[in-house]
Amino acid sequence: MDGNKRSNVKIGQLVNVVLKKDQRTGELTEGFVKRILTKSSHHPHGIKVMLDDGQVGRVQEIIEEDIDFDIDIDLDF
């Protein structure tokens, strides 16, 4: 699914992102979406998200589209 469209990205999804420090190499980091940071409906380089471990990156790939298990994410911010 397209990681450039905000409507495709959901809290709790498993995604691959490119962190700012990895933009040159394109190295992907896997994690669960904790927060969606991009306000616009579309971004050409991927929707910016915060992962459950606090890292921030742009979604390149949505791995899990339908989450059918419980994820314990602290949403206090």
C-alpha positions in Angstrom: 0.0 0.0 0.0 1.1 3.6 -0.7 3.0 5.2 2.1 2.7 8.6 0.4 -1.0 8.9 1.3 -1.9 9.8 4.9 -5.3 8.0 4.6 -3.3 4.7 4.1 -1.3 5.1 7.3 -2.9 4.0 10.6 -1.7 4.0 14.2 -0.6 0.5 15.2 0.4 -0.5 11.6 3.7 -2.3 11.0 5.7 -0.2 8.5 9.1 0.3 7.1 10.4 3.9 7.3 13.5 5.8 6.2 15.0 7.7 9.1 16.5 11.2 8.4 20.0 9.8 9.1 19.4 7.0 6.5 18.1 9.1 3.6 21.3 8.8 1.6 21.5 5.1 1.9 17.7 4.4 1.9 18.1 1.9 4.8 14.7 0.9 6.1 13.7 0.7 9.8 10.8 -1.5 10.8 8.3 -0.4 13.5 4.8 0.2 14.6 3.2 3.6 14.0 2.6 5.5 17.3 1.9 8.9 15.8 1.2 10.4 12.4 3.2 13.6 12.1 2.5 14.8 8.5 -0.6 17.0 8.4 -1.1 17.0 4.6 -3.0 14.3 2.8 -0.1 13.4 0.6 3.7 13.7 0.7 6.0 12.7 -2.2 8.7 11.2 0.1 6.3 9.4 2.4 4.2 10.3 5.4 6.2 11.2 8.4 5.5 9.1 11.5 6.8 8.4 15.0 7.4 4.7 15.7 6.6 3.1 19.0 10.3 3.3 20.0 10.3 7.1 19.4 12.2 7.1 16.1 10.8 9.4 13.4 10.9 8.6 9.7 8.9 8.6 6.4 6.8 5.6 5.5 8.2 3.7 2.5 6.2 0.5 2.9 3.1 -0.6 4.9 3.8 -4.2 6.0 0.7 -4.9 8.0 -2.5 -3.4 6.6 -5.0 -5.2 8.9 -3.8 -5.4 12.5 -5.6 -8.3 14.1 -3.7 -8.5 17.4 -3.3 -6.2 20.4 -0.5 -3.8 20.6 0.2 -2.0 23.8 1.2 1.5 22.8 1.3 4.3 25.3 -0.5 7.1 23.5 0.2 9.8 26.2 1.9 12.7 24.6 
